[in-house]
């Protein structure tokens, strides 16, 4: 009996490591206006999760897609998203509301930047209970070329989220996508 019990104890952790099975928990957070601290209701929140497999050194690391979840914040700026536990879990998260700068878990967009390194800055973000996402209001006086850069940034965030195309995040960024398409058409005509 002791041998069976110890074998079970040894097999369970091996199963979790070898198969990549893991636990999903629901995590709550809030979106607030970065200037006023007030809740931002109706902001689109999306998160994309992958499980990084063990791969061959020197080759791209294989991934299993765990899924994308989209939601809108409530009246108090609150939202609930999944969090997958495990050391090889990676996420990409985006938050968007018209009138604000698109928020990404990996990069900040600074509309006042003059060079690439000032406009796009790396950020480290981890998903945890009670997290607060601060959305910066979009300045009314930014030049049109920065407005266009923001549209490109927002579409990049959308594409990295692997959304199905008809969810809250997709709907929220429609006008940014249209501006992006206009930029592409203009650039094609200039060639």
Secondary structure, 3 states (H helix, E strand, C coil): CHHHHHHHHHHHHHHHHHHCCCCEEEEEEEEEECCCCCECCCCEEEEEEEEECCCCCCCCCCEEEEEEEEEECCCCCEEEEEEECCCCEEEEEEEECCCECCEECCEEECCCCCCHHHHEEECCCCCCCCEEEEECECCCCCCHHHHHHHHHHHHHHHHHHCCCCCCHHHHHCHHHHHHHHHHHHHHHHHC
